[in-house]
Amino acid sequence: MLSCEEVTQLVSESLDRELSLRQRVSTKMHLMMCRLCSRYNKQLAGLREAFRLHAMREEDIDIYPASLSSEARQRIKQALHHTSREPH
């Protein structure tokens, strides 16, 4: 049977690569019997889901501010220049 240290290592590795059948079975058996490792597994899964949701939300947010076309900038400059010449 795997130790808690081995199981936590395998649980972490399973995020980056597929475990062998033997590793998956041994890990699942250990997780069914060990409350602490099971909690660790759930916490890691929760973190992964939170990061996934955050990444999805970031993709929906346009982080680059809208920019004006050169024509719009020119019109604004002309309007400001024209306004600054008018007497107040």
CYANA upper distance limits for C-alpha pairs under 8 A (distance plus 0.5 A):
  1 MET  CA     26 SER  CA      7.47
  1 MET  CA     30 HIS  CA      7.89
  2 LEU  CA      6 GLU  CA      6.47
  2 LEU  CA      7 VAL  CA      6.87
  2 LEU  CA     26 SER  CA      7.29
  2 LEU  CA     27 THR  CA      7.79
  2 LEU  CA     30 HIS  CA      7.39
  3 SER  CA      7 VAL  CA      6.74
  4 CYS  CA      8 THR  CA      6.61
  4 CYS  CA     37 CYS  CA      7.01
  5 GLU  CA      9 GLN  CA      6.76
  6 GLU  CA     10 LEU  CA      6.68
  7 VAL  CA     11 VAL  CA      6.47
  7 VAL  CA     27 THR  CA      6.33
  7 VAL  CA     30 HIS  CA      7.92
  7 VAL  CA     37 CYS  CA      7.74
  8 THR  CA     12 SER  CA      6.68
  8 THR  CA     37 CYS  CA      7.19
  8 THR  CA     40 TYR  CA      7.92
  8 THR  CA     41 ASN  CA      8.12
  9 GLN  CA     13 GLU  CA      6.63
 10 LEU  CA     14 SER  CA      6.44
 10 LEU  CA     19 LEU  CA      8.18
 10 LEU  CA     23 GLN  CA      8.12
 10 LEU  CA     27 THR  CA      7.89
 11 VAL  CA     15 LEU  CA      7.58
 11 VAL  CA     27 THR  CA      8.18
 11 VAL  CA     41 ASN  CA      7.03
 12 SER  CA     16 ASP  CA      8.07
 12 SER  CA     44 LEU  CA      8.32
 13 GLU  CA     17 ARG  CA      6.63
 13 GLU  CA     19 LEU  CA      8.26
 14 SER  CA     18 GLU  CA      6.16
 14 SER  CA     19 LEU  CA      6.44
 19 LEU  CA     23 GLN  CA      6.31
 19 LEU  CA     24 ARG  CA      6.40
 20 SER  CA     24 ARG  CA      6.65
 21 LEU  CA     25 VAL  CA      6.64
 22 ARG  CA     26 SER  CA      6.54
 23 GLN  CA     27 THR  CA      6.39
 24 ARG  CA     28 LYS  CA      6.55
 25 VAL  CA     29 MET  CA      6.64
 26 SER  CA     30 HIS  CA      6.71
 27 THR  CA     31 LEU  CA      6.59
 28 LYS  CA     32 MET  CA      6.70
 29 MET  CA     33 MET  CA      7.14
 30 HIS  CA     34 CYS  CA      6.37
 30 HIS  CA     37 CYS  CA      8.34
 31 LEU  CA     35 ARG  CA      7.52
 31 LEU  CA     37 CYS  CA      6.40
 31 LEU  CA     38 SER  CA      5.40
 32 MET  CA     38 SER  CA      7.64
 34 CYS  CA     38 SER  CA      6.60
 35 ARG  CA     39 ARG  CA      6.61
 36 LEU  CA     40 TYR  CA      6.73
 37 CYS  CA     41 ASN  CA      6.60
 38 SER  CA     42 LYS  CA      6.75
 39 ARG  CA     43 GLN  CA      6.60
 40 TYR  CA     44 LEU  CA      6.61
 41 ASN  CA     45 ALA  CA      6.66
 42 LYS  CA     46 GLY  CA      6.56
 43 GLN  CA     47 LEU  CA      6.68
 44 LEU  CA     48 ARG  CA      6.67
 45 ALA  CA     49 GLU  CA      6.70
 46 GLY  CA     50 ALA  CA      6.64
 47 LEU  CA     51 PHE  CA      6.65
 48 ARG  CA     52 ARG  CA      6.62
 49 GLU  CA     53 LEU  CA      6.63
 50 ALA  CA     54 HIS  CA      6.58
 51 PHE  CA     55 ALA  CA      6.54
 52 ARG  CA     56 MET  CA      6.74
 53 LEU  CA     57 ARG  CA      6.69
 54 HIS  CA     58 GLU  CA      6.65
 55 ALA  CA     59 GLU  CA      6.82
 56 MET  CA     60 ASP  CA      7.15
 57 ARG  CA     61 ILE  CA      7.11
 58 GLU  CA     62 ASP  CA      8.43
 68 LEU  CA     72 ALA  CA      6.49
 68 LEU  CA     73 ARG  CA      6.78
 69 SER  CA     73 ARG  CA      6.84
 70 SER  CA     74 GLN  CA      6.64
 71 GLU  CA     75 ARG  CA      6.75
 72 ALA  CA     76 ILE  CA      6.76
 73 ARG  CA     77 LYS  CA      6.69
 74 GLN  CA     78 GLN  CA      6.65
 75 ARG  CA     79 ALA  CA      6.58
 76 ILE  CA     80 LEU  CA      6.57
 77 LYS  CA     81 HIS  CA      6.47
 78 GLN  CA     82 HIS  CA      6.44
 79 ALA  CA     83 THR  CA      6.49
 80 LEU  CA     84 SER  CA      6.56
 81 HIS  CA     85 ARG  CA      7.07
 82 HIS  CA     86 GLU  CA      7.30
